[in-house]
């Protein structure tokens, strides 16, 4: 397994739509392993393939608590097929927007259809942190960032800050 470098805002790759995964082969399984390794190293609870420079519809997550056994999950071509009318608010962060957090309101529950590493289609209901994490990572696959849910003023400030940092690091 390999820890991959993370794509950081303002990289335009974060705004691209990811393409579907056609077949579950060794390359896809290796990418899933690398993504999990990268996510745990960061550390984070979710990671979309686009965040490591791979524009494919794959995400990994593990919402287990520190004292619990790891429970890694891999979702290929995930899509939300149902969502609740009720909403919930969580403070979200993102490995591609380090050290910035904001409260985001999303549907409290979703049902997701996805392809598993077993090559089979699955459908699963999610609530709580699991639901929020799935929605956050699926957004990444569609070029959407959690800062798109905050006010334009705050979003512009975040983008400006990360653009300045990127310029300083490029020098």
MDTraj code that builds the backbone (N, CA, C; nanometers):
import mdtraj as md
import numpy as np

residues = "UNK UNK UNK UNK UNK UNK UNK UNK UNK UNK UNK UNK UNK UNK UNK UNK UNK UNK UNK UNK UNK UNK UNK UNK UNK UNK UNK UNK UNK UNK UNK UNK UNK UNK UNK UNK UNK UNK UNK UNK UNK UNK UNK UNK UNK UNK UNK UNK UNK UNK UNK UNK UNK UNK UNK UNK UNK UNK UNK UNK UNK UNK UNK UNK UNK UNK UNK UNK UNK UNK UNK UNK UNK UNK UNK UNK UNK UNK UNK UNK UNK UNK UNK UNK UNK UNK UNK UNK UNK UNK UNK UNK UNK UNK UNK UNK UNK UNK UNK UNK UNK UNK UNK UNK UNK UNK UNK UNK UNK UNK UNK UNK UNK UNK UNK UNK UNK UNK UNK UNK UNK UNK UNK UNK UNK UNK UNK UNK UNK UNK UNK UNK UNK UNK UNK UNK UNK UNK UNK UNK UNK UNK UNK UNK UNK UNK UNK UNK UNK UNK UNK UNK UNK UNK UNK UNK UNK UNK UNK UNK UNK UNK UNK UNK UNK UNK UNK UNK UNK UNK UNK".split()
xyz = np.array([
    [0.0841, -0.1185, 0.0000],
    [0.0000, 0.0000, 0.0000],
    [0.0883, 0.1245, 0.0000],
    [0.0330, 0.2299, -0.0629],
    [0.1069, 0.3535, -0.0801],
    [0.0245, 0.4709, -0.0294],
    [0.0908, 0.5577, 0.0467],
    [0.0255, 0.6817, 0.0875],
    [0.0409, 0.7797, -0.0279],
    [-0.0711, 0.8284, -0.0773],
    [-0.0714, 0.9182, -0.1932],
    [-0.0779, 1.0638, -0.1468],
    [-0.0190, 1.1546, -0.2243],
    [-0.0300, 1.2965, -0.1881],
    [-0.1731, 1.3461, -0.2078],
    [-0.2168, 1.4317, -0.1173],
    [-0.3520, 1.4866, -0.1241],
    [-0.3564, 1.6102, -0.2136],
    [-0.4644, 1.6226, -0.2900],
    [-0.4904, 1.7410, -0.3708],
    [-0.5521, 1.8446, -0.2772],
    [-0.4958, 1.9652, -0.2767],
    [-0.5379, 2.0703, -0.1837],
    [-0.5995, 2.1869, -0.2605],
    [-0.7043, 2.2472, -0.2032],
    [-0.7639, 2.3689, -0.2569],
    [-0.6528, 2.4701, -0.2802],
    [-0.6453, 2.5427, -0.3894],
    [-0.7445, 2.5670, -0.4932],
    [-0.7279, 2.4797, -0.6183],
    [-0.6621, 2.3653, -0.6093],
    [-0.6387, 2.2805, -0.7266],
    [-0.7702, 2.2594, -0.8028],
    [-0.7731, 2.2930, -0.9335],
    [-0.8966, 2.2818, -1.0119],
    [-0.9466, 2.1375, -1.0280],
    [-0.8606, 2.0398, -1.0044],
    [-0.9021, 1.8996, -1.0130],
    [-1.0175, 1.8710, -0.9157],
    [-1.0192, 1.9420, -0.8025],
    [-1.1251, 1.9211, -0.7026],
    [-1.2635, 1.9581, -0.7556],
    [-1.2691, 2.0339, -0.8629],
    [-1.3976, 2.0777, -0.9195],
    [-1.4420, 1.9914, -1.0376],
    [-1.3646, 1.8873, -1.0699],
    [-1.4002, 1.8010, -1.1823],
    [-1.4989, 1.6923, -1.1405],
    [-1.5828, 1.6508, -1.2381],
    [-1.6697, 1.5360, -1.2174],
    [-1.5886, 1.4095, -1.2412],
    [-1.6036, 1.3141, -1.1541],
    [-1.5302, 1.1882, -1.1672],
    [-1.6061, 1.0927, -1.2585],
    [-1.5322, 1.0079, -1.3279],
    [-1.5938, 0.9143, -1.4222],
    [-1.6230, 0.7807, -1.3516],
    [-1.7264, 0.7106, -1.3995],
    [-1.7631, 0.5822, -1.3388],
    [-1.6527, 0.4776, -1.3531],
    [-1.6499, 0.3861, -1.2602],
    [-1.5591, 0.2723, -1.2657],
    [-1.6308, 0.1632, -1.3448],
    [-1.5651, 0.1152, -1.4498],
    [-1.6284, 0.0168, -1.5390],
    [-1.6195, -0.1252, -1.4840],
    [-1.5017, -0.1628, -1.4330],
    [-1.4830, -0.3001, -1.3826],
    [-1.4045, -0.2974, -1.2525],
    [-1.4361, -0.3916, -1.1668],
    [-1.3634, -0.4055, -1.0416],
    [-1.2470, -0.5011, -1.0687],
    [-1.1283, -0.4412, -1.0869],
    [-1.0097, -0.5219, -1.1161],
    [-0.9025, -0.4943, -1.0098],
    [-0.7846, -0.5504, -1.0306],
    [-0.6764, -0.5335, -0.9324],
    [-0.6348, -0.3878, -0.9171],
    [-0.6387, -0.3110, -1.0255],
    [-0.6015, -0.1697, -1.0179],
    [-0.6979, -0.0951, -0.9250],
    [-0.8268, -0.1231, -0.9381],
    [-0.9279, -0.0592, -0.8530],
    [-0.9079, -0.1003, -0.7076],
    [-0.8827, -0.2274, -0.6835],
    [-0.8617, -0.2760, -0.5463],
    [-0.7350, -0.2156, -0.4853],
    [-0.6315, -0.2012, -0.5662],
    [-0.5063, -0.1413, -0.5181],
    [-0.5291, 0.0071, -0.4839],
    [-0.6046, 0.0772, -0.5700],
    [-0.6366, 0.2171, -0.5418],
    [-0.7153, 0.2280, -0.4116],
    [-0.8105, 0.1391, -0.3895],
    [-0.8891, 0.1412, -0.2650],
    [-0.7968, 0.1230, -0.1443],
    [-0.7034, 0.0296, -0.1529],
    [-0.6081, 0.0077, -0.0427],
    [-0.5231, 0.1329, -0.0189],
    [-0.4732, 0.1920, -0.1282],
    [-0.3907, 0.3124, -0.1166],
    [-0.4707, 0.4277, -0.0568],
    [-0.5968, 0.4408, -0.0977],
    [-0.6807, 0.5480, -0.0448],
    [-0.7062, 0.5305, 0.1047],
    [-0.7316, 0.4066, 0.1473],
    [-0.7527, 0.3815, 0.2903],
    [-0.6254, 0.4147, 0.3684],
    [-0.5111, 0.3717, 0.3181],
    [-0.3839, 0.4013, 0.3834],
    [-0.3635, 0.5522, 0.3942],
    [-0.3929, 0.6238, 0.2871],
    [-0.3785, 0.7700, 0.2838],
    [-0.4741, 0.8354, 0.3828],
    [-0.5999, 0.7888, 0.3855],
    [-0.7002, 0.8454, 0.4753],
    [-0.6597, 0.8256, 0.6220],
    [-0.6161, 0.7035, 0.6568],
    [-0.5759, 0.6771, 0.7952],
    [-0.4540, 0.7602, 0.8337],
    [-0.3616, 0.7796, 0.7394],
    [-0.2395, 0.8544, 0.7671],
    [-0.2684, 1.0027, 0.7888],
    [-0.3719, 1.0562, 0.7254],
    [-0.3960, 1.2013, 0.7205],
    [-0.4119, 1.2698, 0.8581],
    [-0.4874, 1.2279, 0.9547],
    [-0.5912, 1.1254, 0.9553],
    [-0.7272, 1.1853, 0.9198],
    [-0.8119, 1.1023, 0.8584],
    [-0.9456, 1.1449, 0.8226],
    [-1.0432, 1.0299, 0.8364],
    [-1.1717, 1.0584, 0.8100],
    [-1.2742, 0.9537, 0.8172],
    [-1.3337, 0.9228, 0.6811],
    [-1.2953, 1.0004, 0.5785],
    [-1.3453, 0.9760, 0.4436],
    [-1.2506, 1.0351, 0.3420],
    [-1.2506, 0.9754, 0.2218],
    [-1.1638, 1.0241, 0.1156],
    [-1.2219, 0.9812, -0.0183],
    [-1.2293, 1.0764, -0.1112],
    [-1.2732, 1.0472, -0.2474],
    [-1.1498, 1.0350, -0.3360],
    [-1.1590, 0.9515, -0.4393],
    [-1.0447, 0.9262, -0.5268],
    [-0.9897, 1.0544, -0.5887],
    [-1.0768, 1.1491, -0.6204],
    [-1.0324, 1.2749, -0.6814],
    [-0.9345, 1.3477, -0.5896],
    [-0.9450, 1.3260, -0.4590],
    [-0.8578, 1.3937, -0.3633],
    [-0.7140, 1.3420, -0.3671],
    [-0.6931, 1.2289, -0.4340],
    [-0.5570, 1.1782, -0.4542],
    [-0.5230, 1.1785, -0.6035],
    [-0.5966, 1.2623, -0.6788],
    [-0.5653, 1.2818, -0.8194],
    [-0.6205, 1.1771, -0.9144],
    [-0.7135, 1.0946, -0.8681],
    [-0.7745, 0.9913, -0.9514],
    [-0.9213, 1.0285, -0.9754],
    [-0.9550, 1.0772, -1.0952],
    [-1.0926, 1.1223, -1.1205],
    [-1.1899, 1.0081, -1.1513],
    [-1.1992, 0.9135, -1.0573],
    [-1.2927, 0.8011, -1.0714],
    [-1.3888, 0.8020, -0.9538],
    [-1.5061, 0.7434, -0.9744],
    [-1.6135, 0.7473, -0.8749],
    [-1.5912, 0.6390, -0.7682],
    [-1.4984, 0.6687, -0.6779],
    [-1.4681, 0.5791, -0.5662],
    [-1.4488, 0.6632, -0.4418],
    [-1.5012, 0.6121, -0.3300],
    [-1.4742, 0.6757, -0.2017],
    [-1.4514, 0.5685, -0.0972],
    [-1.3753, 0.6057, 0.0031],
    [-1.3509, 0.5175, 0.1169],
    [-1.3880, 0.5948, 0.2422],
    [-1.4281, 0.5222, 0.3449],
    [-1.4544, 0.5869, 0.4726],
    [-1.4432, 0.4877, 0.5859],
    [-1.4226, 0.5419, 0.7024],
    [-1.4198, 0.4627, 0.8251],
    [-1.4588, 0.5579, 0.9376],
    [-1.5810, 0.5407, 0.9876],
    [-1.6298, 0.6305, 1.0924],
    [-1.6198, 0.5672, 1.2317],
    [-1.5424, 0.4586, 1.2420],
    [-1.5247, 0.3971, 1.3734],
    [-1.4482, 0.4929, 1.4646],
    [-1.4765, 0.4824, 1.5922],
    [-1.4086, 0.5682, 1.6896],
    [-1.2677, 0.5129, 1.7146],
    [-1.1795, 0.5998, 1.7682],
    [-1.0403, 0.5617, 1.7905],
    [-1.0247, 0.4328, 1.8700],
    [-1.1082, 0.4165, 1.9720],
    [-1.0946, 0.2999, 2.0594],
    [-1.1583, 0.1733, 1.9983],
    [-1.2283, 0.1887, 1.8882],
    [-1.2925, 0.0748, 1.8224],
    [-1.2018, 0.0146, 1.7162],
    [-1.2330, -0.1074, 1.6765],
    [-1.1615, -0.1718, 1.5674],
    [-1.1925, -0.0967, 1.4376],
    [-1.0933, -0.0839, 1.3506],
    [-1.1144, -0.0157, 1.2231],
    [-1.2243, -0.0872, 1.1440],
    [-1.3034, -0.0059, 1.0725],
    [-1.4137, -0.0598, 0.9916],
    [-1.4132, 0.0083, 0.8546],
    [-1.3096, -0.0202, 0.7738],
    [-1.2995, 0.0468, 0.6435],
    [-1.4109, 0.0052, 0.5485],
    [-1.4597, 0.1032, 0.4703],
    [-1.5644, 0.0793, 0.3716],
    [-1.5197, 0.1376, 0.2385],
    [-1.5567, 0.0704, 0.1289],
    [-1.5241, 0.1173, -0.0054],
    [-1.6533, 0.1207, -0.0863],
    [-1.6778, 0.2331, -0.1537],
    [-1.7980, 0.2519, -0.2342],
    [-1.7554, 0.2910, -0.3758],
    [-1.7972, 0.2142, -0.4744],
    [-1.7680, 0.2427, -0.6146],
    [-1.8957, 0.2906, -0.6818],
    [-1.8858, 0.3947, -0.7609],
    [-2.0006, 0.4527, -0.8321],
    [-2.1203, 0.4788, -0.7396],
    [-2.0973, 0.5365, -0.6211],
    [-2.2093, 0.5574, -0.5284],
    [-2.3041, 0.6651, -0.5792],
    [-2.4322, 0.6417, -0.5560],
    [-2.5308, 0.7447, -0.5881],
    [-2.6391, 0.7444, -0.4814],
    [-2.6836, 0.8635, -0.4466],
    [-2.7910, 0.8778, -0.3483],
    [-2.9220, 0.8546, -0.4221],
    [-2.9979, 0.7541, -0.3771],
    [-3.1239, 0.7206, -0.4438],
    [-3.2454, 0.7669, -0.3636],
    [-3.2243, 0.8050, -0.2373],
    [-3.3329, 0.8593, -0.1547],
    [-3.2709, 0.9412, -0.0420],
    [-3.3457, 1.0417, 0.0028],
    [-3.2996, 1.1213, 0.1160],
    [-3.4187, 1.1671, 0.1978],
    [-3.3944, 1.1860, 0.3267],
    [-3.5013, 1.2278, 0.4163],
    [-3.5306, 1.3764, 0.4001],
    [-3.6510, 1.4152, 0.4411],
    [-3.6858, 1.5566, 0.4448],
    [-3.6195, 1.6236, 0.5649],
    [-3.6009, 1.5451, 0.6706],
    [-3.5364, 1.5985, 0.7907],
    [-3.3893, 1.6254, 0.7615],
    [-3.3362, 1.7266, 0.8281],
    [-3.1948, 1.7582, 0.8066],
    [-3.1187, 1.7496, 0.9379],
    [-2.9872, 1.7472, 0.9252],
    [-2.9003, 1.7498, 1.0423],
    [-2.7823, 1.8407, 1.0102],
    [-2.7195, 1.8906, 1.1152],
    [-2.6055, 1.9798, 1.0993],
    [-2.4852, 1.9165, 1.1677],
    [-2.3741, 1.9071, 1.0941],
    [-2.2483, 1.8582, 1.1489],
    [-2.1396, 1.9582, 1.1162],
    [-2.0414, 1.9668, 1.2033],
    [-1.9235, 2.0453, 1.1710],
    [-1.8365, 1.9573, 1.0817],
    [-1.8126, 2.0045, 0.9596],
    [-1.7360, 1.9279, 0.8626],
    [-1.5994, 1.9893, 0.8403],
    [-1.5073, 1.9038, 0.8063],
    [-1.3742, 1.9433, 0.7642],
    [-1.3417, 1.8608, 0.6411],
    [-1.2271, 1.8847, 0.5820],
    [-1.1914, 1.8146, 0.4581],
    [-1.0403, 1.8047, 0.4482],
    [-0.9911, 1.6873, 0.4105],
    [-0.8474, 1.6692, 0.3962],
    [-0.7899, 1.7576, 0.2856],
    [-0.8734, 1.8003, 0.1912],
    [-0.8280, 1.8881, 0.0829],
    [-0.8397, 2.0368, 0.1184],
    [-0.8961, 2.0636, 0.2360],
    [-0.9056, 2.2017, 0.2875],
    [-0.8602, 2.1943, 0.4338],
    [-0.7305, 2.1694, 0.4556],
    [-0.6820, 2.1416, 0.5912],
    [-0.7087, 2.2536, 0.6919],
    [-0.7433, 2.2103, 0.8121],
    [-0.7594, 2.3015, 0.9253],
    [-0.8693, 2.4056, 0.9087],
    [-0.9688, 2.3755, 0.8254],
    [-1.0850, 2.4635, 0.8153],
    [-1.2093, 2.3790, 0.8410],
    [-1.2969, 2.4273, 0.9270],
    [-1.4181, 2.3551, 0.9643],
    [-1.5370, 2.4502, 0.9602],
    [-1.6529, 2.3962, 0.9221],
    [-1.7744, 2.4771, 0.9207],
    [-1.8952, 2.3861, 0.9390],
    [-1.9999, 2.4423, 0.9979],
    [-2.1235, 2.3660, 1.0133],
    [-2.1953, 2.3617, 0.8792],
    [-2.2384, 2.2400, 0.8420],
    [-2.3067, 2.2178, 0.7150],
    [-2.4371, 2.1436, 0.7423],
    [-2.5439, 2.1911, 0.6807],
    [-2.6734, 2.1253, 0.6939],
    [-2.6968, 2.0367, 0.5724],
    [-2.7316, 1.9109, 0.5982],
    [-2.7575, 1.8123, 0.4926],
    [-2.8775, 1.7269, 0.5334],
    [-2.9326, 1.6498, 0.4391],
    [-3.0372, 1.5548, 0.4776],
    [-2.9857, 1.4610, 0.5884],
    [-3.0709, 1.4347, 0.6867],
    [-3.0306, 1.3523, 0.8012],
    [-3.0066, 1.2068, 0.7608],
    [-3.0830, 1.1594, 0.6638],
    [-3.0709, 1.0191, 0.6212],
    [-3.0687, 1.0118, 0.4692],
    [-2.9898, 0.9186, 0.4181],
    [-2.9857, 0.8929, 0.2742],
    [-2.9821, 0.7422, 0.2504],
    [-3.0240, 0.7038, 0.1321],
    [-3.0059, 0.5673, 0.0861],
    [-2.9121, 0.5744, -0.0327],
    [-2.8083, 0.4923, -0.0290],
    [-2.7043, 0.4957, -0.1314],
    [-2.6986, 0.3605, -0.2030],
    [-2.6919, 0.3683, -0.3365],
    [-2.6701, 0.2485, -0.4192],
    [-2.5262, 0.2573, -0.4696],
    [-2.4536, 0.1454, -0.4598],
    [-2.3130, 0.1463, -0.4996],
    [-2.2670, 0.0067, -0.5410],
    [-2.1561, 0.0062, -0.6105],
    [-2.0897, -0.1173, -0.6495],
    [-1.9853, -0.1468, -0.5429],
    [-1.9820, -0.2707, -0.4968],
    [-1.8828, -0.3088, -0.3968],
    [-1.7587, -0.3672, -0.4636],
    [-1.6531, -0.3841, -0.3864],
    [-1.5320, -0.4482, -0.4391],
    [-1.5589, -0.5925, -0.4796],
    [-1.6723, -0.6480, -0.4344],
    [-1.7122, -0.7834, -0.4739],
    [-1.7751, -0.7863, -0.6133],
    [-1.7895, -0.6689, -0.6759],
    [-1.8477, -0.6608, -0.8097],
    [-1.9994, -0.6607, -0.8096],
    [-2.0611, -0.6611, -0.6921],
    [-2.2068, -0.6649, -0.6790],
    [-2.2620, -0.5257, -0.6458],
    [-2.3868, -0.5020, -0.6890],
    [-2.4557, -0.3781, -0.6515],
    [-2.5130, -0.3945, -0.5106],
    [-2.5058, -0.2884, -0.4336],
    [-2.5572, -0.2869, -0.2968],
    [-2.6408, -0.1610, -0.2780],
    [-2.7313, -0.1654, -0.1819],
    [-2.8084, -0.0481, -0.1446],
    [-2.8115, -0.0448, 0.0066],
    [-2.7883, 0.0728, 0.0629],
    [-2.7757, 0.0831, 0.2078],
    [-2.8309, 0.2164, 0.2567],
    [-2.9034, 0.2103, 0.3680],
    [-2.9531, 0.3322, 0.4318],
    [-2.8475, 0.3810, 0.5298],
    [-2.8358, 0.5126, 0.5405],
    [-2.7369, 0.5714, 0.6307],
    [-2.7988, 0.6877, 0.7060],
    [-2.7567, 0.7042, 0.8313],
    [-2.8004, 0.8172, 0.9119],
    [-2.6824, 0.8654, 0.9947],
    [-2.7016, 0.9781, 1.0614],
    [-2.5974, 1.0311, 1.1484],
    [-2.4693, 1.0648, 1.0730],
    [-2.3564, 1.0420, 1.1396],
    [-2.2258, 1.0731, 1.0811],
    [-2.2024, 0.9945, 0.9518],
    [-2.2509, 0.8708, 0.9455],
    [-2.2360, 0.7880, 0.8255],
    [-2.3019, 0.8564, 0.7057],
    [-2.4217, 0.9079, 0.7237],
    [-2.4932, 0.9786, 0.6176],
    [-2.4184, 1.1042, 0.5745],
    [-2.3747, 1.1833, 0.6715],
    [-2.3019, 1.3071, 0.6412],
    [-2.1737, 1.2777, 0.5646],
    [-2.0992, 1.1785, 0.6101],
    [-1.9725, 1.1433, 0.5461],
    [-1.9955, 1.0960, 0.4022],
    [-2.0942, 1.0104, 0.3815],
    [-2.1258, 0.9646, 0.2457],
    [-2.1605, 1.0825, 0.1549],
    [-2.2450, 1.1728, 0.2031],
    [-2.2853, 1.2881, 0.1217],
    [-2.1653, 1.3778, 0.0898],
    [-2.0798, 1.3996, 0.1883],
    [-1.9604, 1.4833, 0.1698],
    [-1.8701, 1.4237, 0.0614],
    [-1.8453, 1.2926, 0.0693],
    [-1.7545, 1.2283, -0.0272],
    [-1.8186, 1.2151, -0.1652],
    [-1.9477, 1.1876, -0.1718],
    [-2.0164, 1.1812, -0.3020],
    [-2.0124, 1.3191, -0.3683],
    [-2.0273, 1.4247, -0.2881],
    [-2.0130, 1.5603, -0.3423],
    [-1.8784, 1.5758, -0.4128],
    [-1.7721, 1.5268, -0.3501],
    [-1.6387, 1.5356, -0.4129],
    [-1.6392, 1.4745, -0.5530],
    [-1.7089, 1.3627, -0.5693],
    [-1.7123, 1.2947, -0.6988],
    [-1.7821, 1.3793, -0.8043],
    [-1.8613, 1.4765, -0.7586],
    [-1.9343, 1.5666, -0.8480],
    [-1.8727, 1.7065, -0.8533],
    [-1.7518, 1.7218, -0.7997],
    [-1.6835, 1.8503, -0.8033],
    [-1.7375, 1.9526, -0.7050],
    [-1.8070, 1.9055, -0.6014],
    [-1.8671, 1.9940, -0.5008],
    [-1.7877, 1.9803, -0.3706],
    [-1.7594, 2.0936, -0.3061],
    [-1.6871, 2.0948, -0.1795],
    [-1.7794, 2.1405, -0.0668],
    [-1.7478, 2.1017, 0.0562],
    [-1.8359, 2.1391, 0.1673],
    [-1.8439, 2.2899, 0.1849],
    [-1.7432, 2.3625, 0.1407],
    [-1.7482, 2.5087, 0.1521],
    [-1.8518, 2.5693, 0.0579],
    [-1.9037, 2.4905, -0.0364],
    [-2.0094, 2.5393, -0.1245],
    [-2.1415, 2.5554, -0.0494],
    [-2.1491, 2.4995, 0.0717],
    [-2.2710, 2.5071, 0.1529],
    [-2.2672, 2.6217, 0.2534],
    [-2.1557, 2.6948, 0.2597],
    [-2.1467, 2.8062, 0.3537],
    [-2.1686, 2.9364, 0.2762],
    [-2.1727, 3.0471, 0.3471],
    [-2.2003, 3.1750, 0.2809],
    [-2.0908, 3.2068, 0.1790],
    [-2.1295, 3.2845, 0.0780],
    [-2.0339, 3.3232, -0.0267],
    [-1.9163, 3.3993, 0.0338],
    [-1.9429, 3.4846, 0.1290],
    [-1.8372, 3.5628, 0.1924],
    [-1.7335, 3.4713, 0.2586],
    [-1.7808, 3.3774, 0.3398],
    [-1.6884, 3.2842, 0.4070],
    [-1.6143, 3.1980, 0.3049],
    [-1.6867, 3.1488, 0.2057],
    [-1.6263, 3.0635, 0.1012],
    [-1.5159, 3.1403, 0.0281],
    [-1.5437, 3.2640, -0.0103],
    [-1.4439, 3.3459, -0.0804],
    [-1.3197, 3.3675, 0.0060],
    [-1.3394, 3.3870, 0.1365],
    [-1.2259, 3.4058, 0.2278],
    [-1.1401, 3.2795, 0.2344],
    [-1.2050, 3.1634, 0.2416],
    [-1.1321, 3.0356, 0.2474],
    [-1.0534, 3.0153, 0.1183],
    [-1.1177, 3.0363, 0.0055],
    [-1.0509, 3.0177, -0.1239],
    [-0.9327, 3.1133, -0.1371],
    [-0.9508, 3.2377, -0.0952],
    [-0.8431, 3.3363, -0.1019],
    [-0.7245, 3.2922, -0.0157],
    [-0.7532, 3.2446, 0.1060],
    [-0.6472, 3.1994, 0.1971],
    [-0.5676, 3.0840, 0.1362],
    [-0.6376, 2.9856, 0.0797],
    [-0.5682, 2.8692, 0.0238],
    [-0.4960, 2.9034, -0.1072],
    [-0.5493, 2.9991, -0.1826],
    [-0.4809, 3.0433, -0.3042],
    [-0.3493, 3.1121, -0.2676],
    [-0.3512, 3.1954, -0.1627],
    [-0.2280, 3.2607, -0.1153],
    [-0.1263, 3.1574, -0.0699],
    [-0.1704, 3.0586, 0.0076],
    [-0.0806, 2.9534, 0.0558],
    [-0.0186, 2.8778, -0.0617],
    [-0.0982, 2.8477, -0.1618],
    [-0.0487, 2.7735, -0.2782],
    [0.0575, 2.8560, -0.3518],
    [0.0341, 2.9866, -0.3640],
    [0.1310, 3.0742, -0.4306],
    [0.2622, 3.0775, -0.3535],
    [0.2521, 3.0878, -0.2194],
    [0.3739, 3.0920, -0.1357],
    [0.4536, 2.9615, -0.1501],
    [0.3836, 2.8489, -0.1536],
    [0.4520, 2.7196, -0.1633],
    [0.5128, 2.6967, -0.3015],
    [0.4571, 2.7622, -0.4033],
    [0.5075, 2.7451, -0.5395],
    [0.6381, 2.8225, -0.5617],
    [0.6643, 2.9199, -0.4745],
    [0.7848, 3.0042, -0.4897],
    [0.9068, 2.9318, -0.4392],
])
top = md.Topology()
chain = top.add_chain()
for i, resn in enumerate(residues, 1):
    res = top.add_residue(resn, chain, resSeq=i)
    for name in ("N", "CA", "C"):
        top.add_atom(name, md.element.get_by_symbol(name[0]), res)
traj = md.Trajectory(xyz[None], top)
